[in-house]
Amino acid sequence: MLLKNFITNPVSPCDFSKTSFLTLFLLVEDLIVQYKKKGIPVAGIVVEPIQSEGGDNEASPQFFQQLQRIGVKHGAALLIDEVQTGGGPTGKMWCHEHFNLDSPPDIVTFSKKMQLGGYYMKPDLKVKEAYRVFNTWMGDPGKLVLLQGVLSVIKRDNLLSLVHKSGDRLYSGLKELEKEFPNLINSTRGRGTFLAVSCPNTKLRDSLVNSLKAKGIQTGGCGELSIRLRPALIFQPHHADIFLDSFRKVLSETK
């Protein structure tokens, strides 16, 4: 019934939080088949490694592996959106490297830490006659020079290893705060320093974000309930301690 309702009315309320991965894969595959029958073949599947703006929602490596296999089966390319996760914050240069995919994604988009908006793809997806139209929207080649400098520093200073160390300290500290303040925060999650916690309601979440800002700490909200952490790659374990101490004070002061 869930599958039938979704196909006949794509905007019908489906509670995916209570839906098994198997059912979700059936939904995805059936949608691809239905569109093909209508003469509208699905060109690709677009997915974030961590659904960032939606609340830092995550899925297992097995989820992404199966999603890729469905795409291969039906000739749909897999595009992974690494705009937020790319560039090292999860402890690997690309978050999808955590997933042990059968083969690399067909297309990967990136921005933010990578200094410019761009993408790379498998050779068979390369445009045959690239640059026939060259205009303002093609990007800034000068940013490539900056990006080369960033990549050199990441390698020289072994920053991906630092992300793991700092992320472990931050994650374990957040889990401890969960135990101390179970009525205020929960569901610590993430990879590397790309972490988030959830709150019971939006009002409390916004209050905690504002209180942290008053103490000189920039965090952000995502989804309806989550506080996200996005420190720079040079963030060190002692910086994690400073944050955790301030967060503990904010939580202690919250009624």
C-alpha positions in Angstrom: 0.0 0.0 0.0 2.9 2.4 0.8 4.4 1.7 -2.6 1.1 2.1 -4.4 0.3 5.4 -2.6 3.7 6.8 -3.4 3.6 6.0 -7.1 0.1 7.3 -7.6 0.6 10.3 -5.4 4.3 11.2 -5.0 3.5 13.9 -2.4 1.4 11.6 -0.2 2.7 11.5 3.4 5.1 8.5 3.7 6.8 8.2 7.0 10.3 7.1 5.8 11.6 7.1 9.4 9.4 3.9 9.9 10.2 2.5 6.4 12.8 -0.2 6.0 15.7 0.2 3.6 14.3 -2.7 1.5 11.0 -0.9 1.1 12.8 2.3 0.2 14.8 0.5 -2.5 11.6 -1.0 -3.8 10.1 2.5 -4.0 13.2 3.9 -5.9 13.3 1.0 -8.3 9.6 1.0 -9.0 9.7 4.8 -9.6 12.4 4.3 -12.2 10.4 1.6 -13.9 7.2 3.7 -13.9 8.9 6.7 -15.4 10.5 4.4 -18.1 7.0 3.1 -19.0 5.9 6.7 -19.4 8.7 7.3 -21.9 10.7 9.4 -19.4 13.7 7.3 -18.5 15.5 8.3 -15.3 18.9 9.8 -16.2 20.4 9.7 -12.7 20.1 9.5 -9.0 21.2 12.4 -6.9 22.1 11.9 -3.2 24.1 13.5 -0.5 26.5 11.3 1.6 25.0 13.1 4.6 21.8 15.0 4.1 23.1 18.2 5.5 20.5 20.9 5.3 17.8 18.4 6.1 19.2 17.7 9.5 22.5 15.8 9.1 20.6 12.6 8.3 22.8 9.6 7.5 22.6 6.2 5.9 24.8 3.1 6.1 27.4 2.2 3.5 25.1 -0.7 2.5 22.4 1.8 1.6 24.6 3.6 -0.8 26.0 0.4 -2.3 22.5 -0.9 -3.1 21.4 2.5 -4.4 24.3 2.5 -6.8 23.5 -1.1 -7.9 19.9 -0.1 -8.7 21.2 2.8 -10.9 23.6 0.4 -12.7 20.7 -2.0 -13.3 18.5 0.6 -14.9 21.2 2.7 -16.6 20.8 5.7 -14.2 24.0 7.5 -13.3 24.8 8.1 -9.6 25.6 11.7 -8.7 26.9 12.3 -5.2 26.6 15.8 -3.9 29.7 16.5 -1.9 29.2 20.3 -1.7 29.2 20.2 2.1 30.9 16.9 2.9 33.8 17.1 0.3 37.2 18.5 1.0 38.1 16.5 4.2 35.7 17.3 7.1 34.6 13.6 7.4 38.2 12.4 7.7 38.4 11.4 4.0 38.7 13.8 1.0 35.3 12.6 -0.1 32.7 11.3 2.2 31.6 8.6 -0.3 35.0 7.0 0.2 33.6 5.7 3.5 31.0 3.6 1.7 33.2 1.0 -0.2 31.1 1.4 -3.4 31.5 -1.2 -6.1 32.9 1.5 -8.4 33.4 5.3 -8.1 30.3 7.5 -8.5 29.5 8.6 -12.0 29.5 12.3 -11.0 30.7 14.1 -7.9 29.8 17.8 -7.2 31.9 19.9 -4.8 32.2 23.5 -3.5 32.8 25.3 -0.1 36.2 23.9 1.2 37.2 23.3 -2.4 37.1 27.1 -3.1 34.9 26.9 -6.2 31.8 25.1 -7.4 32.6 22.2 -9.7 32.2 18.6 -10.5 34.2 15.6 -11.8 32.8 12.6 -13.6 33.7 9.3 -15.3 35.3 9.7 -18.7 32.3 8.3 -20.6 30.2 11.2 -19.3 32.6 13.9 -20.5 30.9 16.4 -22.9 32.1 15.7 -26.4 32.5 19.4 -27.3 33.3 21.1 -24.1 33.6 24.9 -23.9 31.6 25.6 -27.0 29.9 28.1 -24.8 32.3 29.9 -22.4 30.7 32.6 -20.2 30.6 34.1 -16.8 29.0 31.1 -15.3 31.9 28.8 -16.2 33.7 29.5 -12.9 36.9 31.3 -11.9 40.1 29.6 -13.1 42.0 31.7 -10.6 40.3 29.8 -7.8 42.1 26.7 -9.1 45.4 28.3 -7.9 43.9 28.8 -4.5 42.6 25.2 -4.4 46.0 23.9 -5.3 47.4 25.7 -2.3 44.7 24.3 0.0 45.3 20.7 -1.3 49.0 21.1 -0.7 48.5 22.2 2.9 46.1 19.3 3.6 48.7 16.9 2.4 51.7 18.7 4.0 50.1 19.0 7.4 48.3 15.6 7.3 45.0 17.4 8.1 42.8 14.4 7.3 44.5 12.5 10.2 44.0 15.6 12.4 40.3 15.6 11.5 40.0 12.0 12.8 41.7 12.8 16.1 39.8 16.0 16.7 36.5 14.3 15.5 37.0 11.4 18.0 37.5 13.9 20.8 34.5 15.9 19.8 32.2 12.9 19.3 33.1 11.3 22.6 32.6 14.6 24.4 29.2 15.1 22.8 28.1 11.6 23.9 29.1 12.4 27.4 27.1 15.6 27.3 24.1 13.5 26.1 24.4 11.5 29.3 24.6 14.6 31.5 21.8 16.4 29.7 19.5 13.8 28.2 16.5 16.2 28.2 18.4 18.8 26.1 20.4 16.9 23.4 20.5 13.5 21.8 21.5 11.5 18.7 25.2 12.6 18.4 26.2 11.5 14.9 28.5 12.1 12.0 32.0 11.4 10.6 35.2 13.2 11.4 34.4 16.7 12.7 31.3 16.8 10.5 29.0 16.2 13.5 25.6 17.0 14.7 23.3 16.6 17.7 19.5 16.9 18.0 17.2 18.6 20.4 13.7 17.8 21.5 12.2 20.9 19.8 13.1 23.7 17.5 12.8 26.4 20.1 15.3 24.8 22.3 17.7 24.2 19.4 17.6 27.8 18.4 18.1 28.9 22.0 21.3 26.7 22.3 22.7 28.0 19.0 22.2 31.6 20.1 23.7 30.9 23.6 26.7 29.4 22.0 27.1 32.4 19.7 27.0 34.7 22.8 30.0 32.8 24.1 31.9 33.3 20.8 31.1 29.9 19.3 29.6 29.6 15.8 27.4 26.6 15.2 24.3 26.3 13.1 20.9 24.8 12.8 19.9 22.2 10.2 16.6 20.5 9.8 14.0 21.2 12.5 15.9 19.9 15.5 19.6 19.6 14.8 22.7 21.6 15.8 25.5 21.1 13.3 29.2 21.5 13.8 31.4 22.4 10.9 34.9 23.3 12.2 37.8 24.0 9.8 40.3 21.2 9.0 42.9 22.8 11.3 40.5 22.3 14.3 42.6 20.5 16.9 41.7 18.3 20.0 42.2 21.1 22.4 39.8 23.2 20.4 37.3 20.4 20.8 37.9 20.7 24.6 37.2 24.4 24.5 34.0 23.9 22.6 32.8 21.1 24.9 33.5 23.2 28.0 31.5 26.1 26.6 28.7 23.8 25.5 28.5 22.2 28.9 28.1 25.7 30.5 25.4 26.6 28.0 23.5 23.4 28.7 23.9 23.9 32.5 22.4 27.4 32.2 19.5 26.2 30.1 16.2 25.7 31.9 
